[in-house]
Amino acid sequence: MSAVITRAEARPKYRVSMVELLILAVGATTVNSALYFTGMAAGASFDVTGAPIDEITYTLVGVASFVPLLLMGTIALYLGWLKPSILPAARWIGVIVALGSIASSYIATDSFAAGTWLGLMHVVSAIAWFVAVGRKSAH
């Protein structure tokens, strides 16, 4: 006798784990902090033009790395509980937003080097988001 698999069972189940999200947010913040200090050591000027702040600091890098990943990830977690089919779209939307905002790194800073280091931080955040949101569940 063969088992019948329904269409719902055949579809991959997506999930977001709060623990994994927290670990990836801390990891992305750590990597972005290392990129910031590497950029500073390489001579990149993190001065900002036309903004309420004068310089991108270590604290700003940490907050801008950790808070969006955790806040938006928590929203994705909640939406994933309500409707798991939304997670694959949320996964790609987050990546597009993170990578699409790389241009702002070059616009806001005075130096090409700082824009490049900040752009790398956006890539790290995009990777962390992609890994954290919408992974296929083993069960």
Buried (B, 14 or more C-beta within 10 A) or exposed (E): EEEEEEEEEEEEBBBBBEEBBBBBBBBBBBBBBEBBEEBBEEEBBBBBEEEEEEEBEEEBBBEBBBEBBBEBBBEBBEBBEEEBEBBBEBBBBBBEBBBEBBEEBBEBBBBEBBBBBBBBBBBBBBBBBBBBBBBEEEE
